[in-house]
Amino acid sequence: MPTYAYACKDCGHAFDIVQSFSDSSLTSCPECEGTLRKKFNSVGVVFKGSGFYRTDSRDSKGSSVSPAPAATPATPAASPAPAAAAS
């Protein structure tokens, strides 16, 4: 179950409470019966295991995709010089 942080708008009392996702949010401060607000914090996400990074799908020998073959320049075949017309 997640832990939620609350703070009172009136007295400033702050506390954390473990609540189920289906539980409704708290509305009154346990100290002064004032109005509570839920504080939201950034969530730290940790990815563990393989498959999360671009390099994880590669084998240790290098890229699993072979590069395209180098294109060889197209050179026209040498044609023999035209024979001189004998007259």
Residue, then its C-alpha position, 0 to 999 in steps of 0.5 A: m500500500p502506498t504512503y501519502a503525505y498530508a499537510c494542514k492548511d491551517c496549522g501547518h501540521a505535516f504527516d505521512i499515512v499508509q492508505s489503500f488506493s481505494d481509501s478516500s483522501l483525508t480531509s480534516c487535520p488530526e491536530c486542529e481539525g483544519t483543512l488538509r491537502k495532499k502533498f505530491n512528490s516526484v516518483g523515483v523510478v528504478f529500472k533493473g534488469s535487461g531490456f531497458y536500455r538501447t545497449d541491452s538488446r545487443d550481444s557482447k560481440g557487437s551489433s546483432v545487425s550487420p551493416a549494409p555492404a559498402a557500395t562499390p562505384a559503378t565503373p563502365a567496362a572498358s570497351p575496346a577502341p573502335a577500329a579505324a575504318a580502312s579505306 
